[in-house]
Amino acid sequence: MRYLFIVGCSRTGTTALGDILNQDERILLGIERFKKVGREISPAHFQREHFFSISESETDVFERVKDADRFQQRWDSGTLEYVGDKNPAFFRVLPRLADQFDGVKIIFMFRDLLPVASSFNVKAYNPRSRWPIEGDYRRAVLQWHESMRCLKSFEESEGYVPVFPVEYEKFYSGTLSYFQALYDYLELPVTQEAEAAFRSACAKWQKRSEKPLELTESMIDFLNEQRDQELESWLRSRLPQI
């Protein structure tokens, strides 16, 4: 089996992409399975016994435990070609992923700053959310820039391996050629089941795209003032031209 990781700034669609790919019998991704591991992540974590022995020392995301039986059956079926984790914060350990995991595939999610910041606000101001109150639009702009800087630094390093960047807006609007390009990167043919999962995930794009931003005018002004246009242009130049 090969290894696959989905990384990027929080609130950029990493979970949705993980859910799409987990509909493919050839792929098995944890959903922040190793959230607390970070700089110690290694292939040993992806041995079958360890992967399915979920502990609080490694993650606080337990919502997907209900899928454990299904995923164990998939693992044992012999169909798996990729195992990995959907973990936004792993953008901070890209060099380690390249060093530790031979032939690793890395998907980097990118989304425009304003909806990212809006989504941070929604989580931060929801009293039922575990999201910290200080994790609002101000935290969003910091993490948004940090994720791109980490990717740029990785690209400029000696240990760089090709990363596939996914543009949230174009991908989730249902651009099938983008989905095909992603599977080309994974060196897998698109199955009917995989395409159906993609189309289902994109079905409500119009409604989502029209949803008002949870940002005041002063917040928007702040975000646009803070936006590093040179860094953003660098990232956008790496996006697939589809």
Secondary structure, 3 states (H helix, E strand, C coil): CEEEEEEECCCCCHHHHHHHHCCCCCEEEEECCCCCCHHHCCHHHHCHHHHCCCCCCCCCCCHHHHHHHHHHHHHHHCCCCEEEEECHHHHHHHHHHHHHCCCCEEEEEECCHHHHHHHHHHHHCCCCCCCCCCCCHHHHHHHHHHHHHHHHHHHCCCCCCCEEEEEHHHHHCCCHHHHHHHHHHHCCCCCHHHHHHHHHHHCCHHHHHCCCCCCCHHHHHHHHHHCCHHHHHHHHHHCCCC
